[in-house]
Amino acid sequence: MQKNIHKIDWDRIDMLINLALDEDLQDIGDTTSLSVINDDCTAKAILKCKEDCVCAGLDVAKLVFSKIDKKIKFKKVKKDGDFCKKGDILAEMEGNSQALLTGERTALNFIQRLCGIATCAKYYSDAIVEGSKTVVLDTRKTTPGWRNIEKYAVSIGGATNHRIGLYDRIMIKDNHRELAGLEGEGGIARSVERAKKKYPQLEVEVEADTLQEVQEALDAKAEYILLDNMTNEQMSEAVNLSSGYSSKLEASGGITLDRITSISKIGVDFISVGALTHSVKAIDISMAMQF
């Protein structure tokens, strides 16, 4: 698992910002600002929280405005990872008025979602009982094209990144075993054996729906076992079964904020939470002009 802050891939972010600006501007531009505001008009503006949040994505917002007008001054008042209260100012800007308004929505679309993810990650991570070894993970349930930046926001909020894609870990699920004709007794062991032979450099995770499958995955020496949609009682038994084995246990499926604390008391190593990215609420942030 990746413990450090997930690094932003700026080449990918550059492409995302270009696509977002193209959606708004095409080859014409911000027709409202261009027609109503004088070309030489300048202004100051602030990015302001309208609710409590963890700050994330300020450098992305800065790049949005820079792409529109490199002369815009962007001063960060907060930094990514700061917990901000309602009313706090995240950044101050100064420059051409047309450019500031042109970049407003695109910059806010990025930063509002990233702050939302970071804030959600903080709340889930904070719900882990004190002294527990359990770590909150994200998933691949990310916005297409946004995975890098969304996983960055997860790590900024205090949770940990799971695998980045299909390429960096073997994850054997029911569908894989069924399509390979490896369902039934011994199927998990044969699946793990095949995976390790094909990609010996990669760790293997096995999805287990039952305690019997947990035992099979333990015996197959899978590095990770995903406890899929199990009750707390089933997960407790899985922890007991894993005693003496090297496999790590990951709780997954039906994970809500209300369940995090109780699951973290059981002794699983990880809890993966799709909600960190797939249905997160954007934080309300505004760009206010300073007259």
N, C-alpha and C positions, 0 to 999 in steps of 0.2 A: 504494500500500500504506500501511497505517496504522502509523506508527512509534511513536506515543506509547502510553502505558498506556490501554487501552480503558476507557471510563467505564462505571460501573455505572448502569443504568437502574433507579432505586429504585422507580419505580411498578411495573415488571415484577417486581422482587424481592419487593415487598410482596404482590403477587398469588400468587407462588409459595409464599411462607411461609404465607399464609392457607390455601392449598390443602393444604399439607403438614400443618399443624396440624389442619385439619378431618379429614384422613384418620385422625389419631390420636384426636381428641377427640370428633368429632361434636358433639352438643349435651349430652353427658354429662360428659366430662372424663376425667382420669386417675384411674380408679376405684381403682387400687391405692394411689396416694399419698393420695388423698382419704380412703380408709377406714383406712389404717394409720398415717398420720402426723398428728400434731396440727396444727391450723390455724395456731397461733402458733409453730411450730418453725422456727428459722432455722439456716442452715448456711453453710459456705464450701466452694468447689469450685474445681478447676483443670482446664484443658484441657491435656493432656500428650501430646507426641509419643512414639509407641512405635517409631518408625523415623525415619531422616533424611528431610527433606523441605523443600520451599520453602513457606513460609507463604502462604496465600491464603484470604480469606473471613472474616476476623475480624469485620468490621463486619456481615456477614450473620448470623453467629452471635449477635452482640450484639443485633441487631434481633429475632431469634427470642425470646430471653429477655425483651426489653422488651415484646413483644406479650403475653406471658403475665402479666408483673408488672413494671410500670414502676419499681418500687422496687428491683429487683435491680441491684446494683452490678457493673459489668463493666469490669475493668481489663485493657487489653492489655499484655502483657509483651513480646511480639514485635510486629512490624508486617508487613503483607503485603509479600512480596518477600524477607524474611529467609530465609537458609538455616539451618534448625534441625536440631540433632543429636538422636538418640534420647535421650529423657529430658528434653528441654527443655520448659519450661512456656510455653505460648502465651498464656494468659490466666488471670486469677483472678476469681472471682465470689463474691458474698455476697448472701444474701437469704432469702426464704421457701423452706423445704425442698421443699414440694410443688411450687412453681413451678419450682425448679431441676431437679427430676426430670422434670417434665412436658415441659420444653423440651430435655432432654438428647439424645434420639435425633434429633429434627428438626435441632437445631443441628449435631450430629455428621455427619448425612447430608450437609448442605451443605458443611461445612468439610473433611470427609475427601475428598470428590470434587474440590473446588476445589484443595486442596493436591496431590492426585494429578495433576491436569492441569498445574498450575504446575511441579511437579517433573519431569514428563515433558518439558515444554517446555524446561526448563533442560538436561536431558541431551541432547536433540536439538540445541539451539543450541550447547552446549559442544562437540559433536562436529564442528562446522564447523572446517576446518583454519585455523590462524592466518593472517591476511592475505587470506583469501578474501573476495570481494564477495558471496558467496551468503548469502541470508537464508532462514531456516526460516519457513514459513507454516502456518497452520491451514487448515481447510476448513469446509464446511457440514455435515459429518457430526457434528452435535451432538445432545444430548438434546433432544427437542421441548420448547419453552418455556424451555430453559436457555441458549439460544445467547448471549445478552448476557453472562451471568455466566460462562459457560465461556470465551468469548473474552477476557473480563477476566482470567481465570486464566492463559490462554495468554500474554498480554502481561506479566503479573506474572512469569512464569517466564522471560521473555527472548526468546520467539519473537514473530512478527509476525502480525497479523490479515489474512487474505485478505478477499474481499468478505463483507459481512455477510449479504446475502440475494440473492434473484433480482432485486432492484430497483436495485442500485447498480453493476452492471457487466454488460455483454453477455458471455456465455460460450457460444460456438457449438460444439456437439458434433456427433458423427456423427448422432445421432437428429434433431437440428434440421435438418440438411441433407437427410437422407433424407425426412423428412415434408414438407419444403418443395420436394422434387423438385430439389434442388441438389447431388446427388452427382455425382461425375465431374469431368472437366476443367473448370476455371473455376468450379466450385461454391463454393469457398471465397471467391474474389473477389466473386462475386455476393452471398453471404451477408453478408460484411463491408460491402459497399456498402449493402445493405438496412438493416442494423443502424444504420449511421452516419446514414442518411437519416432513420430513424424516431426515433432517440435520439442526436442529434448531441452532446449534453452528456456522454455516457457513453463510457468506454474500452471497447475490444473485445478479447476474448481468444478465440483459436481453438484447439481441441483438434486436435493432429496425431498420427496414428498412424504415419506414415511420413516419411522425409526429403523425399519429393516434396511431401507436404502442408505440411511446414515451409517449403519454398521458396515454395509458393503463398501461404501466410499472410504470409511476409515481403514478397512482391511486392504483396499486398493491403494492406500497411501496418497490419496488426493491431498494437495496442499490446503485446499479450502473446501468446505462443504456448506452449501446454501440451504438453510432450513426454510423451505418454501411454504408460506401460509400456515405455519404451525401455531398451536396454542402455546401459552406460556408453560403449561404443564408438559407438553411434548418437547419443548425446547430444553426444559430442565432435565428431562430424561436423556436428551441428546448430549447435553453437557456431561452427564454421568457416564454415558457410553464412551465419550471421547477421552476420558481419563487414561493417561498412559500413552496416548497417540499424539503424533505431531500435528495433525490436521487442525486448522483454525475453523471456527464455526461462525457463520454469518446469518443472522435473522433477516428475513426478507418477506415482503408481501403483507398487505394490510397493516402497515406500520403507520400509526398516527402519533401526533405529539403526546396525546394522553397515555399512550402505551410505552413510550420511550423509557421512562423511569423504572417501571416494573420489569421490563425486559433487561435493562442494564444491571439489575440485581441478580439475574439468573446465572451469569457467567459466560455468556457468548462473547466472542472476540469483537464482532462487528454487527452493526445494524445498518442495512442499506435502505435509503429513503428516496424513492422516486419523486416525492412531493417537493424536494428541495429545488427541483428545476421544472418538473412537468406541469405544475399547476400553481406556481407561486404568484402571490399578489404583488404587483408593482408598487413601489413606494411613491407617495404623492410628493413630488418635488416641482417647484415652479422656478421660472426665470423671470425675475422682476426687474423692470427698467428703473434706473435711478435718475430722477429728473432734478 
